[in-house]
Amino acid sequence: MNNLLNKVSENTLNVIKKIGKTADELNMRAFIVGGIVRDLLIDRACKDIDIVCVGSGIELAEKSAIVIGNTTKVSIFKNFGTAQFVVNDIDFEFVGARKESYRQDSRKPIVENGTLEDDQNRRDFTINALAISINNKDFGELFDPFNGIKDLRRGIIKTPLEPDVTFSDDPLRMMRAIRFATQLQFNIAEVAFDSIKKNANRIKIVSAERITIELNKIILSNNPSYGFKLLYNSGLLHHVLPELAKLQFVKEKNGVKHKDNFYHTLEVLDNLSKNSNDLWLRWSAILHDIAKPQTQRFEEKNGWTFHGHEVVGARMVPKIFKRLRLPLDAKMKYVQKLVNLHLRPISLTKENITDSAVRRLLFDAGNDIDDLMLLVQADITSKNAKKVKRYLSNYAILKDRLIEVEEKDKIRNWQPPISGNTIIETFNLKPSKEIGIIKNAIREAILDGEIPNEYEAAFNFMLKEAEKLGISKVENC
C-alpha cells in the first residue's frame, strides 16, 4: 500500500514520515485513519489528516512539531486528549486510540484508552474505519477490518458494528450517513437505513449546531435533493426541519390538484445548485415556498392558491435560523429578502413591464438582484414545455430590462437626492414623522417616474409635499 501514500504530495509525505519516525522514537504505534484514507482510495481531495496513536496524541503532536520545525504553533485540547497543527495548508490532527461507551440519554461518551482495533470499532462507517500504518516497520500497510475498501467500490454506507448500536450511541451518525451518501452519491445499506428510521427520534439529543454542520454539507453537495429525500424517507427531516417536511402533501378538490411543493422545492434547489455554490442562496431556495401549507386556499375561480406565502415565509426565516443556530446577521437578512421577493420578478413577466416596476424591483433587491434572478430562474420547474419556453423568454426580457433601467437610472443601492438633513435644514424642523413622510414621498415619486432622479426636481417636489403638510420653507435657506 505504499502506492496509496504516494498519492499525497511529496511535502506532505515527508511530514507523514517524520511523524512516523517520531512515533517510533516514542515507542508508539501510529496510523493515518478515516477520511484521508477513504479519499486517497477514491482520488478525492482532502485537507485534513487524522493521526491515531496507541499512546498520547498530544505528546506525539508536540514532539513531531519539533522534528518538522516549520509548523505553526501546536494547538492542544486537553479535555479531549487531542492536538493539531498545520503544515503546508494541511491540517494534522492527533489523538490517542480510544474506546467509547454511551449512556442512553446522552451522546457524550465515556472514553478510555484503547488499541487500534478499539478505535476502528468506534468509527461511524466501514469506509471511515480504514487505517494506514506510518511506523517504519510496516509503513503504508493498510488495516481494513470491516471490508471498507469493498464497500467503497460498491458505493455502500455501512456501519462497522450493528447499526442500532452505532446510531443509538451517537445519533449524529445518522445525519453523517446521509451526508456521506449525498456527497459521494453512495447508497445506504438497507439494514443501516432501517436503523436510522427506527432511531430517528434520537437526533433530538444532538445539539442544533452539530446537526446544522451536517445539514449545510448536504446543502452544499452537487446533488442536494438526494440527501433531502433520504432525510425525509428516514424521518430525520421531520425532527431537523419540520417546516420543509410539511411541504410534502398534495390536496385535491373538485378534481383539481396542486403540485407537491416538497419535491418542487428540491427541484428548485438542484436547479440553483448547477449555477451557484453559495450556501445562503441555496437556503433561499429551500425556504422560498416554506409558508405554502399555512397559506393554502381553494378558490372556485382560481383553484388552489397560496396568496402571501412569500410574506409569511419571510417572517418564518428568523425563527428557523434561530432554532438551527444559523447566523442571525446579514446572511439571515439576505435569505429573508430573497424569500420575500421571489415572486416579484415572476409577476413582472406576466404583464407589460413598466420602468416604474423595474425600478422598484432594483431598489428593493439592491446588490442581491442577480442572486434573486438566479433563484427565479431555478423556480421554473413546469413539466409543460410550452410554459417553460414562455417563462424563459419572459425571464430573458426582464433581465434585459433590468440592465437597461439600471444603466439609465442607477437605482441599485440608490438613495434619493434629498436627505433627511436637507429636509430639516430647509424647514427648520426637529426630528419628526413629517420628515419621514416627505422623504418617502420623494422616493416614491422618483421610483414611479413622476420626477427625474435629480436634486433640483426632487427639491421642488419636496416643497410641494411640505406645503400639503402645512410646513413652510424657512427664508434664506
C-alpha positions as CSV (number, residue, x, y, z in Angstrom):
1,M,0.0,0.0,0.0
2,N,3.0,2.3,-0.4
3,N,1.4,3.4,-3.6
4,L,-1.6,4.8,-1.7
5,L,0.5,7.2,0.4
6,N,2.4,8.2,-2.7
7,K,-0.8,9.9,-3.9
8,V,-0.2,12.7,-1.4
9,S,2.3,15.5,-2.3
10,E,6.0,15.0,-1.7
11,N,6.0,17.6,1.0
12,T,3.0,16.0,2.8
13,L,4.6,12.6,2.5
14,N,7.8,13.9,4.1
15,V,5.8,15.3,7.0
16,I,4.0,11.9,7.5
17,K,7.3,10.1,7.5
18,K,8.7,12.5,10.2
19,I,5.6,11.9,12.3
20,G,6.0,8.1,11.9
21,K,9.7,8.4,12.8
22,T,8.8,10.4,15.9
23,A,6.3,7.7,16.9
24,D,9.0,5.0,16.6
25,E,11.3,7.0,18.9
26,L,8.4,7.3,21.4
27,N,7.8,3.5,21.0
28,M,4.2,4.2,19.8
29,R,2.1,2.7,17.1
30,A,0.8,5.4,14.8
31,F,-1.7,5.4,11.9
32,I,-3.4,7.7,9.4
33,V,-7.1,6.9,9.8
34,G,-10.5,7.7,8.5
35,G,-11.4,10.3,5.8
36,I,-7.9,10.8,4.4
37,V,-7.6,7.0,3.7
38,R,-11.0,6.9,2.1
39,D,-10.3,9.9,0.0
40,L,-7.0,8.6,-1.2
41,L,-8.7,5.4,-2.3
42,I,-11.3,7.3,-4.4
43,D,-8.9,10.1,-5.6
44,R,-10.9,12.8,-3.7
45,A,-9.1,15.9,-2.4
46,C,-8.7,16.1,1.4
47,K,-7.2,18.8,3.5
48,D,-7.3,17.0,6.9
49,I,-5.1,14.2,8.1
50,D,-6.1,12.4,11.2
51,I,-3.4,10.6,13.2
52,V,-4.2,7.9,15.8
53,C,-1.5,6.6,18.0
54,V,-1.5,4.0,20.8
55,G,-0.5,6.4,23.5
56,S,-0.7,10.2,23.9
57,G,-1.8,12.1,20.8
58,I,-0.7,15.3,22.5
59,E,2.8,14.1,23.1
60,L,3.2,12.8,19.6
61,A,2.0,16.1,18.1
62,E,4.4,18.2,20.3
63,K,7.4,16.0,19.5
64,S,6.5,15.8,15.8
65,A,6.2,19.6,15.6
66,I,9.8,20.0,16.9
67,V,11.1,17.5,14.4
68,I,9.2,19.1,11.5
69,G,10.4,22.5,12.6
70,N,8.4,24.8,10.3
71,T,5.0,24.2,11.7
72,T,2.7,26.7,13.2
73,K,2.1,26.5,17.0
74,V,0.6,23.2,18.2
75,S,-3.0,23.7,19.4
76,I,-3.7,21.4,22.4
77,F,-7.2,20.4,23.6
78,K,-6.5,18.6,26.9
79,N,-10.2,17.9,27.7
80,F,-10.4,15.8,24.5
81,G,-6.9,14.5,24.6
82,T,-6.2,15.9,21.1
83,A,-3.8,18.2,19.4
84,Q,-3.5,19.9,16.0
85,F,-1.1,21.7,13.8
86,V,-1.0,22.9,10.1
87,V,1.8,22.3,7.6
88,N,1.6,23.4,4.0
89,D,-2.2,24.1,4.4
90,I,-2.8,20.5,5.6
91,D,-4.4,20.2,9.0
92,F,-2.9,17.4,11.0
93,E,-4.9,16.2,14.0
94,F,-3.7,13.8,16.7
95,V,-5.5,11.7,19.1
96,G,-4.7,8.6,21.2
97,A,-6.5,5.4,20.3
98,R,-9.6,5.0,22.5
99,K,-12.7,3.1,23.1
100,E,-16.1,4.6,24.0
101,S,-19.3,3.7,25.7
102,Y,-22.5,5.7,25.9
103,R,-25.4,6.3,28.3
104,Q,-28.9,6.1,26.8
105,D,-29.7,9.8,27.5
106,S,-26.6,11.4,26.2
107,R,-24.2,11.3,23.2
108,K,-21.3,12.3,25.4
109,P,-19.2,9.1,25.6
110,I,-17.3,7.6,28.4
111,V,-13.8,7.4,26.9
112,E,-10.9,5.1,27.8
113,N,-7.5,4.4,26.3
114,G,-7.6,1.6,23.7
115,T,-6.0,-0.2,20.8
116,L,-6.2,0.5,17.1
117,E,-8.9,-2.2,17.0
118,D,-10.9,-0.4,19.7
119,D,-10.5,2.9,17.7
120,Q,-11.7,1.3,14.5
121,N,-14.7,-0.3,16.2
122,R,-15.9,3.1,17.4
123,R,-15.8,4.6,13.8
124,D,-19.1,5.5,12.2
125,F,-18.8,3.7,8.9
126,T,-16.7,1.0,7.3
127,I,-15.3,3.4,4.7
128,N,-14.1,5.6,7.6
129,A,-12.6,2.8,9.6
130,L,-9.6,2.3,7.3
131,A,-6.1,2.9,8.7
132,I,-2.6,3.1,7.3
133,S,0.5,2.5,9.4
134,I,3.1,5.2,9.4
135,N,5.6,3.3,11.6
136,N,8.9,2.4,9.8
137,K,8.5,-1.4,10.1
138,D,5.2,-1.6,8.2
139,F,4.9,1.9,6.7
140,G,2.0,2.1,4.3
141,E,0.3,-1.1,5.4
142,L,-3.5,-0.9,5.2
143,F,-5.7,-2.2,8.1
144,D,-9.2,-2.8,6.9
145,P,-11.1,-5.0,9.4
146,F,-14.6,-4.3,8.1
147,N,-14.0,-4.6,4.3
148,G,-14.3,-0.8,3.9
149,I,-12.5,-1.0,0.5
150,K,-15.1,-3.4,-0.7
151,D,-17.9,-1.0,0.4
152,L,-16.1,1.9,-1.3
153,R,-16.0,0.0,-4.6
154,R,-19.7,-0.9,-4.2
155,G,-20.7,2.6,-3.2
156,I,-22.3,1.5,0.1
157,I,-22.5,3.2,3.5
158,K,-22.4,0.6,6.3
159,T,-21.6,0.7,10.0
160,P,-18.7,-1.3,11.5
161,L,-20.9,-2.7,14.3
162,E,-24.7,-3.3,14.5
163,P,-26.3,-0.1,13.2
164,D,-28.7,0.2,16.1
165,V,-25.6,0.4,18.4
166,T,-23.8,2.8,16.2
167,F,-26.7,5.2,15.7
168,S,-28.2,5.0,19.2
169,D,-24.8,5.6,20.8
170,D,-24.1,8.7,18.6
171,P,-27.3,9.8,16.8
172,L,-25.3,12.4,14.8
173,R,-24.0,9.5,12.8
174,M,-27.5,9.2,11.2
175,M,-27.0,12.7,9.7
176,R,-23.4,11.8,8.7
177,A,-24.6,8.7,6.9
178,I,-26.9,10.7,4.8
179,R,-24.3,13.4,4.3
180,F,-21.7,10.9,3.1
181,A,-24.2,9.2,0.8
182,T,-25.1,12.6,-0.7
183,Q,-21.5,13.8,-1.2
184,L,-20.3,10.5,-2.6
185,Q,-23.5,9.5,-4.3
186,F,-23.5,6.2,-2.4
187,N,-26.4,4.1,-1.2
188,I,-27.0,3.4,2.5
189,A,-27.1,-0.3,3.3
190,E,-30.7,-1.4,3.8
191,V,-30.1,-2.6,7.4
192,A,-28.4,0.7,8.2
193,F,-31.3,2.8,6.7
194,D,-33.9,0.8,8.6
195,S,-32.0,1.5,11.8
196,I,-31.9,5.2,11.0
197,K,-35.7,5.2,10.6
198,K,-36.0,3.3,13.9
199,N,-33.7,5.7,15.8
200,A,-34.6,9.0,14.1
201,N,-36.1,10.5,17.2
202,R,-32.7,10.1,19.0
203,I,-31.5,13.0,16.9
204,K,-33.3,15.2,19.5
205,I,-30.4,14.8,21.9
206,V,-27.8,16.2,19.5
207,S,-27.1,19.9,19.6
208,A,-28.5,22.1,16.8
209,E,-25.0,23.3,15.9
210,R,-23.8,19.8,15.2
211,I,-26.9,18.9,13.2
212,T,-26.6,22.1,11.1
213,I,-23.0,21.5,10.2
214,E,-24.1,18.2,8.6
215,L,-27.2,19.8,7.0
216,N,-25.1,22.6,5.4
217,K,-22.7,20.0,3.9
218,I,-25.7,18.2,2.4
219,I,-27.0,21.5,1.0
220,L,-23.6,22.3,-0.5
221,S,-23.3,18.9,-2.3
222,N,-23.6,18.7,-6.1
223,N,-27.0,17.0,-5.8
224,P,-28.6,18.1,-2.5
225,S,-32.0,16.8,-3.3
226,Y,-30.6,13.2,-2.9
227,G,-29.8,14.0,0.7
228,F,-33.1,15.7,1.4
229,K,-35.1,12.7,0.1
230,L,-33.1,10.4,2.4
231,L,-33.7,12.8,5.3
232,Y,-37.4,12.7,4.5
233,N,-37.7,9.0,4.0
234,S,-35.8,8.3,7.1
235,G,-37.9,10.5,9.3
236,L,-35.0,12.7,10.3
237,L,-36.2,15.7,8.3
238,H,-39.4,15.8,10.5
239,H,-37.2,16.5,13.5
240,V,-34.5,18.6,11.9
241,L,-36.5,20.8,9.5
242,P,-40.2,20.0,10.0
243,E,-41.3,23.0,8.0
244,L,-39.8,21.5,4.9
245,A,-41.2,18.1,5.6
246,K,-44.7,19.6,5.9
247,L,-44.4,20.7,2.2
248,Q,-44.8,17.1,1.2
249,F,-48.5,17.0,0.5
250,V,-50.9,17.2,-2.4
251,K,-54.6,18.0,-1.9
252,E,-57.4,17.6,-4.4
253,K,-60.7,19.4,-4.6
254,N,-63.3,19.3,-7.4
255,G,-60.8,17.2,-9.4
256,V,-58.1,20.0,-9.1
257,K,-54.7,19.2,-7.6
258,H,-51.7,21.4,-6.8
259,K,-48.1,20.3,-7.2
260,D,-46.1,18.6,-4.5
261,N,-44.3,21.6,-3.0
262,F,-41.7,19.4,-1.3
263,Y,-40.4,17.9,-4.5
264,H,-40.8,21.2,-6.3
265,T,-38.5,22.8,-3.7
266,L,-35.9,20.1,-4.1
267,E,-36.0,20.6,-7.9
268,V,-35.5,24.3,-7.4
269,L,-32.6,23.6,-5.1
270,D,-31.0,21.3,-7.6
271,N,-31.5,23.8,-10.5
272,L,-29.9,26.5,-8.4
273,S,-27.0,24.3,-7.4
274,K,-26.0,24.0,-11.0
275,N,-25.3,27.7,-11.1
276,S,-24.2,28.7,-7.6
277,N,-22.2,27.3,-4.7
278,D,-23.5,30.0,-2.4
279,L,-24.8,28.4,0.8
280,W,-27.2,31.2,1.6
281,L,-28.6,31.4,-1.9
282,R,-29.3,27.6,-1.6
283,W,-31.0,28.2,1.7
284,S,-33.2,30.8,0.0
285,A,-34.3,28.0,-2.5
286,I,-35.0,25.7,0.4
287,L,-37.2,28.2,2.2
288,H,-38.8,30.1,-0.7
289,D,-42.1,28.2,-0.5
290,I,-41.9,27.3,3.2
291,A,-45.2,29.0,4.1
292,K,-47.4,27.3,1.5
293,P,-49.1,25.0,4.0
294,Q,-50.2,27.9,6.0
295,T,-51.4,30.0,3.1
296,Q,-53.1,27.3,1.0
297,R,-56.7,28.1,-0.1
298,F,-59.1,26.7,-2.7
299,E,-60.9,29.2,-4.8
300,E,-63.7,28.2,-7.2
301,K,-62.4,30.5,-9.9
302,N,-58.6,30.1,-9.5
303,G,-58.3,26.7,-7.9
304,W,-55.5,26.2,-5.3
305,T,-53.8,29.5,-4.2
306,F,-51.0,30.4,-1.8
307,H,-51.5,34.1,-1.6
308,G,-49.0,35.9,0.6
309,H,-46.8,32.8,1.1
310,E,-43.7,34.9,0.3
311,V,-44.5,37.4,3.1
312,V,-45.4,34.7,5.7
313,G,-42.3,32.7,4.6
314,A,-40.0,35.7,5.1
315,R,-41.4,36.1,8.7
316,M,-40.6,32.4,9.3
317,V,-36.9,32.7,8.3
318,P,-35.6,34.2,11.5
319,K,-37.3,31.6,13.7
320,I,-35.9,28.7,11.6
321,F,-32.4,30.3,11.6
322,K,-32.6,30.8,15.4
323,R,-33.6,27.2,16.1
324,L,-30.9,25.8,13.8
325,R,-28.3,28.1,15.3
326,L,-27.7,29.6,11.9
327,P,-26.3,33.2,11.9
328,L,-28.9,35.9,12.7
329,D,-27.0,38.6,10.9
330,A,-26.8,39.9,7.3
331,K,-26.9,36.3,6.0
332,M,-30.3,35.7,7.6
333,K,-31.5,39.1,6.3
334,Y,-30.3,38.1,2.8
335,V,-32.3,34.8,2.8
336,Q,-35.3,36.6,4.3
337,K,-35.1,39.2,1.5
338,L,-34.9,36.7,-1.3
339,V,-37.8,34.7,0.1
340,N,-39.9,37.9,0.3
341,L,-39.0,39.0,-3.2
342,H,-39.0,35.7,-5.1
343,L,-42.4,36.2,-6.7
344,R,-41.8,39.8,-7.8
345,P,-39.8,39.1,-11.0
346,I,-42.3,36.3,-12.0
347,S,-45.2,38.7,-11.6
348,L,-43.5,41.2,-13.8
349,T,-43.1,38.7,-16.6
350,K,-46.9,38.3,-16.7
351,E,-47.7,41.9,-17.6
352,N,-46.3,44.8,-19.6
353,I,-43.1,45.6,-17.8
354,T,-43.0,49.3,-16.8
355,D,-39.9,51.2,-15.9
356,S,-41.5,52.0,-12.6
357,A,-41.9,48.3,-11.7
358,V,-38.4,47.5,-12.8
359,R,-37.0,50.5,-10.7
360,R,-38.9,49.3,-7.6
361,L,-37.5,45.7,-8.1
362,L,-34.0,47.1,-8.5
363,F,-34.4,49.3,-5.4
364,D,-35.8,46.6,-3.2
365,A,-33.3,43.9,-4.3
366,G,-30.2,46.1,-4.3
367,N,-27.0,44.2,-4.9
368,D,-28.9,40.9,-4.5
369,I,-30.8,41.4,-7.7
370,D,-28.5,38.9,-9.6
371,D,-29.0,36.2,-7.0
372,L,-32.7,36.8,-6.9
373,M,-32.9,36.3,-10.7
374,L,-30.9,33.0,-10.3
375,L,-33.5,31.9,-7.8
376,V,-36.3,32.9,-10.1
377,Q,-34.9,31.0,-13.0
378,A,-34.4,27.9,-10.8
379,D,-38.0,28.2,-9.8
380,I,-39.2,27.4,-13.3
381,T,-40.0,23.7,-12.9
382,S,-43.1,23.2,-15.0
383,K,-43.3,19.9,-16.9
384,N,-45.2,21.8,-19.7
385,A,-42.5,22.5,-22.4
386,K,-44.5,25.4,-23.9
387,K,-44.9,27.1,-20.5
388,V,-41.2,26.7,-19.7
389,K,-40.3,28.2,-23.1
390,R,-42.6,31.2,-22.4
391,Y,-41.4,31.7,-18.9
392,L,-37.7,31.6,-20.0
393,S,-38.5,34.1,-22.8
394,N,-40.2,36.5,-20.4
395,Y,-37.3,36.0,-17.9
396,A,-34.8,36.9,-20.6
397,I,-36.8,40.1,-21.5
398,L,-37.0,41.1,-17.8
399,K,-33.2,40.6,-17.4
400,D,-32.6,42.9,-20.4
401,R,-35.0,45.5,-18.9
402,L,-33.2,45.3,-15.6
403,I,-29.9,46.1,-17.2
404,E,-31.4,48.9,-19.3
405,V,-33.2,50.6,-16.4
406,E,-30.2,50.2,-14.1
407,E,-27.8,51.8,-16.7
408,K,-30.2,54.7,-17.1
409,D,-31.4,55.3,-13.6
410,K,-28.6,53.8,-11.4
411,I,-31.3,52.6,-8.9
412,R,-29.4,49.7,-7.4
413,N,-28.3,50.7,-3.8
414,W,-29.7,54.2,-4.7
415,Q,-30.6,56.8,-2.2
416,P,-32.9,59.7,-3.0
417,P,-31.1,63.0,-3.8
418,I,-32.8,64.7,-0.8
419,S,-31.7,63.6,2.6
420,G,-33.4,63.9,5.9
421,N,-30.8,66.6,6.9
422,T,-31.8,68.7,3.8
423,I,-35.5,68.5,4.9
424,I,-34.6,69.5,8.5
425,E,-32.5,72.5,7.4
426,T,-34.9,73.7,4.7
427,F,-37.9,73.8,7.1
428,N,-36.1,74.2,10.4
429,L,-37.7,71.1,11.7
430,K,-36.9,68.9,14.7
431,P,-36.8,65.1,14.2
432,S,-40.5,64.2,13.5
433,K,-42.7,61.8,11.5
434,E,-43.2,64.6,8.9
435,I,-39.6,64.3,7.8
436,G,-40.1,60.6,7.0
437,I,-43.4,61.3,5.2
438,I,-41.7,63.9,2.9
439,K,-38.6,61.6,2.3
440,N,-40.8,58.7,1.4
441,A,-42.9,60.8,-0.9
442,I,-39.8,61.9,-2.8
443,R,-38.5,58.3,-3.1
444,E,-41.9,57.0,-4.4
445,A,-42.2,59.9,-6.9
446,I,-38.8,59.0,-8.4
447,L,-39.4,55.3,-8.4
448,D,-42.8,55.9,-10.1
449,G,-41.2,58.1,-12.7
450,E,-43.2,61.2,-11.6
451,I,-40.0,63.2,-11.3
452,P,-36.4,62.6,-12.6
453,N,-33.7,61.3,-10.2
454,E,-32.2,64.8,-9.9
455,Y,-31.6,67.2,-7.0
456,E,-33.5,70.2,-8.3
457,A,-36.6,68.3,-9.3
458,A,-36.6,66.4,-6.0
459,F,-36.2,69.7,-4.1
460,N,-39.1,71.4,-5.8
461,F,-41.2,68.2,-5.2
462,M,-40.2,68.4,-1.5
463,L,-41.5,71.9,-1.2
464,K,-44.9,70.9,-2.6
465,E,-45.2,67.9,-0.3
466,A,-44.3,70.1,2.7
467,E,-46.9,72.6,1.7
468,K,-49.5,69.8,1.8
469,L,-48.5,69.1,5.4
470,G,-48.7,72.9,6.3
471,I,-44.9,73.2,6.6
472,S,-43.3,76.3,5.2
473,K,-39.7,76.9,3.9
474,V,-37.5,79.0,6.2
475,E,-36.4,82.1,4.3
476,N,-32.7,82.4,3.4
477,C,-32.3,78.7,3.4
